[in-house]
Amino acid sequence: MRNVKMIIAAVILLSSTQFAQYKKGQWELGFTGSVGSTTQSSKSSGTSGSYDNSIDTDFFDISLLPGYYLLDGFSIEPEFGFFAIKDEKPSYNLIANLSYTFMFPYSSNAFFIKAGYGLGNAYALPMADEFLVRVSNKFDVTILNLGTGVKFFVGEKVYIRCEANYRIQSWQREYSYSYPPYYYSNDKSEYSWKTLRLKVGLGILI
């Protein structure tokens, strides 16, 4: 009988912790980011000569994710992104995300999904080494943002955030040229880049 009472008490305690999180009117602040460097090396040899070249590139990126819960588990989560590479102008983006978070049974850890749409002034391609292609000074790169992941609590209000992120960055360019008086052309090119990556960061419930 005593063991049964202890189990019931443990369930109540876990449940009270569970329902205390991610409630309507609650704020949270999360961030993900990375900093590092890449080295690109190339060698050539032959009858015309030889060379050995190496280029080092430092990069830094961070995303801030303030969130507000409109309903229990359902939040609006704007994302402010900054991406910089040494000797290049930085890239910025702003994405409006909607997110839903729900708790694992009998645990303070949680699972979340999110979707959003935003704009940026360049597109970043996280491949073998990070690199950035600036399009213009305008925010004319559209971003479709999808993510899913988990929040592992390491304190009463602090958690580690792990997210599988899928992003589609799109941009279109219109240009015209002419060779008067015989020829005129008005063309449009459309570009799309799809990336899948793992993002890790921290968050805090306020």
ROPALO-392832 format. One record per residue (C-alpha): x, y, z. Coordinates in pm, whole numbers, plus 50000, padded with zeros to 5 digits. Example, Ala and Ser with C-alpha at 12.3 -4.5 7.8 and 13.67 -1.06 7.14 Angstrom:
BEGIN
512304955050780 513674989450714 
This chain:
BEGIN
500005000050000 502845023250084 504465016849744 501215025049570 500945058149757 504535066849662 503825059549296 500675080949301 502575109349469 505365107049207 502845108348922 501155138949074 504505156049119 505565149048762 502215159848630 502365192648819 505795199248667 504515189948324 501515213048328 503545241848474 505485244548148 504495259847814 501285275647940 499275303847785 500895337647855 504375323347916 507525336847751 510665318147651 513955328047493 516085304547289 519155307147076 521245285346849 524595293546698 528025282746591 531475297546547 534445282446371 536835283346081 537415264445760 540545259245553 540505254545178 543695240445026 544655234444666 547755221044492 548715218644129 551755205443947 552655199143588 554755210243298 553355245443317 554415249343681 553095242444028 551465260644317 550285254144668 547535276344804 545595277445132 542755300345242 541465302845600 537915315245660 536285322945995 532505322746033 529915330346298 526165326146309 523495330146572 519705329046580 517625344346859 514175329246915 511905347947157 508595329947201 505215337847349 502535311647418 499185322347278 497605289747401 498895260647608 501705245547401 501075268547101 503455297847056 504535324346811 508315323546774 509975350646563 513535341946463 516255368046415 519245353746229 522745367846180 525435351245970 528925365045913 532025353545729 535405370045754 535935397745496 532305395545381 529285417145458 527015399545711 523675383945629 520445390045822 517105372745817 513795375545997 511375346046012 507915344546168 507465309346312 504495292046468 505425263946708 503705237046906 505375220947209 504105191147402 505575172247694 506795136547700 504655115647939 505865118348300 508795140248202 509705177148192 511355172047852 509355181347545 508975176447170 508255205546934 507405212346573 507445245846397 506885262246060 507585297445942 508125321645658 510565350445635 512935372445440 516685376745419 519245397345229 521475367845134 521445330145133 523725308845348 524695274145235 525885250745513 527845225345313 531275210045367 532355244645474 530045273545551 529775300445287 527555329945217 526305344444892 525015379844920 522235388844682 521645425644757 521175450545037 517425444545017 515475417145192 514545398944873 515405362944961 512295344245077 512705316845338 510435287345416 511475273345753 510465239345898 511785223146211 511235196046468 513185186446777 513365181947151 513935203247459 515985186247733 515775203948067 519075208448253 517595230948522 514255242848650 513835267448362 516815260848134 516845235247854 519055223047570 517375226747233 518125201846950 516415208046618 516405191646276 515885221446047 514815221745683 515015254645497 514145265345144 515705298345036 514395313444713 515325343544506 514375356844167 516105381643943 514705401543656 516895418743403 516625433143057 518975443342782 518655456442432 520545461442111 518655489841948 516955491441719 516725454241646 516615434141969 515185436942321 514985410542595 513305409642936 514325378443132 513665364243477 515735338143664 514535319243970 516815302144223 516055278444509 518345262844771 517225235445009 519235227145320 518815202245603 520905206345919 521025199446291 520845230246514 521755229246883 521325256847138 519895267347473 516585281047592 515045295247907 511445298248022 510635332648160 
